[in-house]
Amino acid sequence: MPFLNNYTPSDPTPEQDYHLETPVGEYDLNFCLDVPESLSTPGGVLLVPVIPSLYASDLSARLSANPSLFHYIVIPPFTTLTSVLTFIESFRSDPSRLLFAIYDQSLLPFSSPPTAPHRLAGLIGVLDTSPSSRTTEIGPVIIFPEFQRTHVMTHSVALVLGWAFDDLKLRRVQWFTNERNEASIKAAERMGLKLEARLRWEKVLLAESLEGEEVPEWAREQEEKAGRGRGRHSALLAIGWDVWREEAKDKVAKLVAREVKPRTLERVASTPVE
């Protein structure tokens, strides 16, 4: 007797201008745990949940201008506002995920609003959050080129770790990255995460991606027909609530406490502080 199996895969999110005009009070973040209004470090960075009507246009301008940011991640480069809005909607539709916009608060003039467009420094999110297992994963982490090698990465990751462990009372935070992305691995280790494993063929890359492991010759025809690209060997790093409390929290606090000197946007890329 044949078994009954009526599963059908869900369709990709159609490209549309999702929630571009939805008022803030009517936009559902759809996250499985409590959402902060904002997270911040004094004079460092401000993280705010991504609301399309407030932030999507500025994000689109920055993301579409920097396709190299997508070199190591399994997200296609964005070329239009519609593609950014579709990504935000796809991300939001999974209640285990939440996306934050990052704003650099060290930039002059201080009289400009905290979320002024020139302060927009990147994106950081969490995914695969499990309220029952008390776990989450940090990702994606996208820092715009002129804010790389500044305080922005350190402060942003510190805020997400503190929120996860101290506010949400989670037990484990993970970080997956391409095993070739040594900068990402070092950034995670600097924040107290430990390398736990290297996982072969952990992700399927976009068909057009040249960054990854070549598909074996014996499987190449079937994979090309299916539209699947190269594979990614991933590095898995993680930190538990015990290590956070006993070791990493104080270490991270000292990193965040380092002086962040006010700068103009023109000097951001030329004055690294890390």
Secondary structure as GFF3:
##gff-version 3
##sequence-region A 1 274
A	DSSP	three_ten_helix	24	26	.	.	.	ID=ss1
A	DSSP	beta_strand	39	40	.	.	.	ID=ss2
A	DSSP	beta_strand	45	49	.	.	.	ID=ss3
A	DSSP	alpha_helix	52	64	.	.	.	ID=ss4
A	DSSP	three_ten_helix	67	70	.	.	.	ID=ss5
A	DSSP	alpha_helix	81	92	.	.	.	ID=ss6
A	DSSP	beta_strand	98	104	.	.	.	ID=ss7
A	DSSP	three_ten_helix	117	119	.	.	.	ID=ss8
A	DSSP	beta_strand	120	130	.	.	.	ID=ss9
A	DSSP	beta_strand	135	143	.	.	.	ID=ss10
A	DSSP	three_ten_helix	145	147	.	.	.	ID=ss11
A	DSSP	alpha_helix	152	162	.	.	.	ID=ss12
A	DSSP	pi_helix	163	167	.	.	.	ID=ss13
A	DSSP	beta_strand	172	178	.	.	.	ID=ss14
A	DSSP	alpha_helix	182	190	.	.	.	ID=ss15
A	DSSP	beta_strand	194	204	.	.	.	ID=ss16
A	DSSP	alpha_helix	217	225	.	.	.	ID=ss17
A	DSSP	beta_strand	231	240	.	.	.	ID=ss18
A	DSSP	alpha_helix	241	243	.	.	.	ID=ss19
A	DSSP	pi_helix	244	248	.	.	.	ID=ss20
A	DSSP	alpha_helix	249	257	.	.	.	ID=ss21
A	DSSP	three_ten_helix	265	267	.	.	.	ID=ss22
###
